[in-house]
Amino acid sequence: MARTELDELRKEYGDLVAVNDVSLTLNDGEFLVLLGPSGCGKSTTLRMLAGLEDPTDGEILVDGEVVNDRGPHRRDFAMVFQQIALYPHMTVRENISSPLRANGVDKDTIEDRVQRTAEMLDIGELLDRKPGALSGGQQQRVAIGRALIREPRAFLLDEPFSKLDQKLRIQLQKELKRLQEEMDVTTVFVTHDQEEAMVLADRIAVMDDGELQQVDTPEQLYRFPANEFVADFIGNPTMNFFEADVSHGTIAVDGVPYDPPEINGHLESVRRMAARPEDITPVPADDADGLVATVELVEMRGTTTYLIVDCDGKELTVLQPDEQRIGEDDHVRLEFDFENVSFFDGEGDLVRQTEHDRTETSIR
């Protein structure tokens, strides 16, 4: 694929700023997910990349050449929409081959590529059926096949699995990831589902309110969120938040002092702390040192058990320790893995750094 860049891309609808100065580079052969809540600007960004929306400002560059004025057909990007838009009067074979027929490709080449595409998507036996005779998952495979057969520069997908049931979504996620790796085609995938993003992505670009918040691998987003929004949005269960103050080697968490292991960095501006459930250990509250909470609910999620606890009116989620069983109404003291918690300043941006932290994380 050619190098594709979004340079300070902006989209306004009257007084509404839907996308606010987004800059992003697509790496060759990667699976990039645009992730964020509904209305954050991710679909608008994808549509501008595809040529379906005109930017108010900024540039889209392919191999250093600005393509803002090129129509969708001249950008060589194939797009799959949330709504499955197949031609109902055509067979699966005709639907898949329609981009090639429109471009005047010879019949033998079309038949060969239709067969190869259908085999990749496991729909070879459906080629003579019409869309009305297919299930939702089969129709989505056909829509993907119609995009893949073009062998495009990039593959753009706008929440293609959002209307499918959970089991089918998981199946198609696996198939899409396998196809993308086999074909080595650069893919941009829009979703509001952070679990779907974590499964599919090589990198995730998190958006909120039209702005790019952080771009990184799923692992780095999970461990090192650039700000409180990313920390709260990534992970299920999400992070637990606390008021925090750091001074003279002591951390006050919700006003309760802790003596953590040595932490490197300048932390005077810390105002909040966030900890994932697995970074909080509940132990029997046999003394008054540390935050004390009451277990309200024991929640099993497969082989993992979480405790929903009340800590002075604040609901927190912590991981049940393997070595002991804690039940409802038990009182526990909360111990923190300060090597993995995140600290934020008064603006909600990441502050804390230990020797394990990365400094090259891409943030807004």
C-alpha positions in Angstrom: 0.0 0.0 0.0 1.0 3.6 -0.6 1.8 5.7 2.5 -1.4 7.4 3.6 -1.6 10.4 6.0 -4.3 12.5 7.6 -2.8 15.9 8.3 -4.8 18.1 10.7 -8.1 16.9 9.2 -11.1 18.9 10.2 -14.8 18.6 9.5 -17.5 21.2 10.4 -21.2 21.0 10.0 -22.3 24.6 10.6 -21.2 25.4 14.2 -20.6 21.7 15.0 -17.0 20.5 14.8 -17.3 16.8 14.1 -13.6 16.1 13.6 -11.0 18.5 15.1 -7.5 18.6 13.6 -6.9 14.8 13.4 -3.4 13.8 12.2 -2.7 10.1 11.7 -0.4 7.9 9.5 -1.5 4.5 8.2 1.2 1.9 8.3 1.6 -0.5 5.4 -0.3 -3.7 6.1 -1.6 -2.8 9.6 -5.0 -3.2 11.1 -5.9 0.2 12.5 -9.1 0.6 14.6 -10.8 4.0 15.0 -12.5 3.6 18.5 -14.7 5.8 20.5 -18.2 6.5 21.7 -21.1 7.3 19.3 -20.8 10.8 17.9 -17.0 11.1 18.5 -16.2 11.6 14.8 -14.7 8.2 13.9 -17.1 7.4 11.1 -16.8 10.9 9.7 -13.0 10.5 9.7 -13.4 7.2 7.8 -15.8 8.8 5.3 -13.3 11.6 4.6 -10.6 9.1 4.1 -12.8 7.2 1.6 -13.7 10.4 -0.3 -17.4 10.3 0.8 -17.1 13.5 2.8 -15.1 16.7 2.0 -12.8 18.0 4.8 -13.5 21.5 6.0 -9.7 21.8 6.4 -6.6 19.7 6.5 -5.2 17.3 3.9 -5.3 13.6 3.0 -2.1 12.5 1.4 -1.2 9.3 -0.5 2.5 8.9 -1.2 2.9 12.6 -0.4 0.2 13.7 -2.9 -2.9 15.5 -1.7 -6.0 13.6 -2.8 -8.7 15.8 -1.2 -10.2 16.5 -4.6 -10.2 12.9 -5.8 -13.5 11.1 -5.8 -13.8 7.7 -4.0 -13.3 5.7 -7.2 -9.9 7.4 -7.8 -8.5 6.7 -4.3 -8.6 2.9 -4.6 -10.0 2.4 -1.1 -12.7 -0.3 -0.7 -15.4 0.3 1.9 -17.9 -1.9 3.8 -20.7 -0.1 5.5 -22.8 -0.8 8.6 -25.8 -1.4 6.4 -25.4 -4.4 4.2 -26.0 -2.9 0.8 -26.2 -5.8 -1.7 -28.0 -5.8 -5.0 -31.1 -7.9 -4.2 -31.7 -8.9 -7.9 -28.2 -10.2 -8.4 -26.7 -13.5 -7.3 -23.8 -13.7 -4.8 -21.5 -14.2 -7.8 -22.8 -11.1 -9.5 -22.6 -9.0 -6.3 -19.0 -9.9 -5.6 -17.9 -9.4 -9.2 -19.8 -6.1 -9.7 -16.7 -3.8 -9.1 -14.6 -5.8 -11.7 -17.4 -5.8 -14.3 -17.8 -2.1 -13.8 -14.1 -1.6 -14.6 -14.2 -3.8 -17.7 -12.1 -6.7 -16.4 -12.2 -9.7 -18.6 -14.5 -12.7 -17.8 -11.8 -15.2 -17.1 -10.1 -13.0 -14.6 -13.4 -12.1 -12.9 -14.3 -15.8 -12.5 -10.9 -16.7 -11.1 -11.0 -13.9 -8.6 -14.6 -14.6 -7.6 -13.7 -18.2 -6.9 -10.6 -17.3 -4.9 -12.5 -14.7 -2.9 -15.4 -17.0 -2.2 -13.1 -19.7 -1.0 -11.4 -17.3 1.4 -14.7 -16.3 2.8 -16.2 -19.9 2.9 -19.1 -18.9 0.7 -18.3 -20.9 -2.5 -21.5 -22.9 -2.3 -23.6 -19.7 -2.1 -22.5 -18.1 -5.4 -25.7 -18.8 -7.3 -28.0 -17.7 -4.5 -29.5 -14.2 -4.1 -29.1 -12.1 -1.0 -32.7 -12.8 0.2 -31.8 -16.5 0.6 -28.8 -15.7 2.9 -28.4 -15.2 6.6 -27.1 -11.9 8.0 -23.6 -13.3 8.5 -23.5 -14.7 4.9 -24.7 -11.4 3.5 -21.9 -9.6 5.4 -19.3 -12.1 4.0 -20.6 -11.2 0.5 -20.2 -7.5 1.2 -16.7 -8.1 2.4 -16.0 -10.2 -0.6 -17.2 -7.4 -3.0 -14.7 -5.1 -1.3 -11.8 -7.6 -1.2 -12.1 -8.6 -4.9 -10.9 -5.2 -6.0 -7.5 -5.8 -4.3 -7.7 -2.2 -3.1 -5.0 0.0 -1.6 -6.8 -0.1 1.7 -9.9 -1.8 3.2 -12.3 0.6 5.1 -15.0 -0.9 7.4 -17.6 1.2 9.3 -19.0 -0.9 12.2 -19.8 -3.9 9.8 -20.7 -6.3 12.6 -22.7 -4.1 14.9 -26.1 -5.6 13.9 -25.0 -9.2 14.2 -25.5 -11.4 17.3 -22.5 -11.9 19.6 -21.6 -15.4 18.5 -21.6 -14.4 14.8 -19.7 -11.2 15.5 -16.9 -13.2 17.2 -16.7 -15.7 14.3 -16.6 -12.9 11.7 -14.0 -11.0 13.7 -11.7 -14.0 13.6 -12.2 -14.5 9.8 -11.6 -10.9 9.1 -8.4 -10.8 11.1 -7.2 -14.0 9.3 -8.0 -12.6 5.9 -6.3 -9.3 6.6 -3.1 -11.0 7.7 -3.2 -13.4 4.7 -3.7 -10.6 2.2 -1.5 -8.1 4.0 -3.9 -5.3 3.2 -4.0 -2.1 5.2 -7.3 -2.0 7.1 -9.1 0.8 8.9 -12.0 -0.4 11.0 -14.5 1.8 12.9 -16.2 0.5 16.1 -17.5 1.8 19.4 -16.9 -1.6 21.0 -13.5 -1.6 22.8 -13.5 -5.4 23.2 -13.8 -5.7 19.4 -11.0 -3.2 18.9 -8.7 -5.0 21.3 -9.2 -8.3 19.5 -8.7 -7.0 16.0 -6.2 -4.1 16.1 -2.5 -3.8 15.6 -3.0 -0.2 16.7 -6.0 1.6 18.1 -6.8 5.3 17.5 -9.0 6.4 20.4 -11.3 9.4 19.6 -13.6 11.5 21.8 -15.5 14.7 20.9 -13.9 14.9 17.5 -10.3 14.7 18.8 -7.7 12.0 18.7 -6.9 11.0 22.3 -4.2 8.3 21.9 -2.8 6.1 19.2 -1.1 2.9 20.3 -1.1 -0.9 20.5 -4.0 -2.5 22.5 -1.5 -3.6 25.2 0.0 -0.1 25.6 -3.5 1.5 25.7 -4.5 -0.9 28.4 -1.4 -0.4 30.6 -0.5 3.2 29.8 -3.7 5.3 29.0 -2.7 8.9 28.0 -5.5 10.5 29.9 -8.5 9.8 32.1 -10.9 9.3 29.1 -8.8 6.5 27.6 -8.3 5.0 31.1 -12.1 4.9 31.6 -13.0 3.8 28.1 -10.5 1.0 27.6 -10.9 -2.2 29.6 -13.9 -4.2 30.9 -14.2 -3.8 33.9 -12.9 -0.3 33.6 -10.4 1.4 35.8 -11.2 2.5 39.4 -10.5 6.2 40.1 -9.3 7.8 43.3 -8.3 11.3 44.4 -4.5 11.3 44.9 -1.7 13.4 46.2 2.0 12.6 46.0 4.6 14.2 48.4 7.8 13.1 50.0 7.5 9.5 48.9 4.0 9.1 50.3 0.8 8.7 48.2 -2.5 9.7 49.8 -5.2 7.8 48.1 -8.7 9.3 48.9 -7.0 10.9 51.8 -5.4 7.6 53.2 -1.6 7.5 53.2 0.3 4.7 51.5 4.1 4.1 51.4 4.7 2.7 48.0 7.9 1.3 46.5 10.2 3.9 45.1 8.6 5.6 42.0 10.7 7.6 39.6 9.4 10.9 38.1 8.1 14.3 39.0 4.7 13.7 40.5 3.9 17.0 42.3 1.1 17.7 39.8 -0.8 14.4 40.5 -4.5 14.8 41.4 -6.0 11.5 40.5 -5.0 7.8 40.5 -6.5 5.0 38.4 -6.1 1.3 39.0 -7.3 -1.7 37.1 -9.2 -4.4 39.1 -6.2 -6.7 38.9 -3.9 -4.0 40.3 -5.9 -3.9 43.6 -5.6 -6.7 46.1 -8.3 -7.1 48.7 -7.1 -8.5 52.0 -8.9 -9.1 55.3 -9.3 -5.8 57.1 -7.4 -6.8 60.3 -6.0 -3.3 60.9 -6.9 0.3 60.0 -4.0 0.9 57.6 -5.2 1.6 54.1 -8.6 2.0 52.5 -11.2 -0.3 53.9 -14.2 -1.5 51.8 -17.2 -3.7 52.2 -17.9 -6.5 49.6 -21.4 -5.9 48.1 -21.3 -8.5 45.3 -19.3 -11.4 44.1 -19.4 -11.5 40.3 -18.2 -14.5 38.3 -17.2 -13.9 34.7 -16.2 -17.3 33.4 -13.1 -18.4 35.3 -12.5 -14.9 36.7 -14.2 -13.6 39.8 -14.6 -9.9 40.6 -15.6 -8.3 43.9 -17.8 -5.2 43.7 -17.0 -3.3 46.9 -18.2 -0.1 48.6 -15.4 2.2 49.8 -16.9 5.1 51.6 -19.8 5.4 49.2 -17.7 4.7 46.1 -18.3 1.6 44.1 -15.0 -0.2 43.0 -14.3 -3.4 41.1 -11.4 -5.6 42.3 -10.1 -9.0 41.5 -10.8 -11.9 43.8 -7.5 -13.4 45.0 -6.8 -17.0 44.0 -5.5 -17.9 47.4 -8.5 -16.9 49.4 -12.3 -16.7 49.1 -13.9 -13.4 50.1 -17.7 -13.2 50.4 -20.4 -10.6 50.4 -20.5 -8.3 53.5 -16.8 -9.1 54.3 -14.6 -6.1 55.1 -11.4 -5.8 53.1 -8.4 -3.6 53.0 -7.2 -2.5 49.6 -3.6 -2.8 48.6 -2.3 -1.3 45.3 0.3 -2.4 42.8 1.9 1.0 42.5 4.1 -0.2 39.7 1.0 -0.5 37.5 -1.4 2.2 38.6 -1.7 5.4 36.5 -1.6 9.0 37.8 -3.2 12.0 36.2 -3.0 15.7 36.7 -5.8 18.3 37.2 -6.4 18.4 33.4 -6.8 14.6 33.3 -3.6 13.9 31.5 -1.1 11.1 32.4 1.6 12.2 34.8 3.1 9.2 36.5 6.2 7.5 35.1 8.2 4.6 36.5 11.0 2.9 34.8 8.5 0.6 33.1 6.6 3.4 31.5 7.0 4.3 27.8 7.7 7.9 26.8 7.0 7.4 23.1 3.2 6.8 23.4 1.3 8.9 20.9 -1.2 11.2 22.5 -3.2 14.2 21.6 
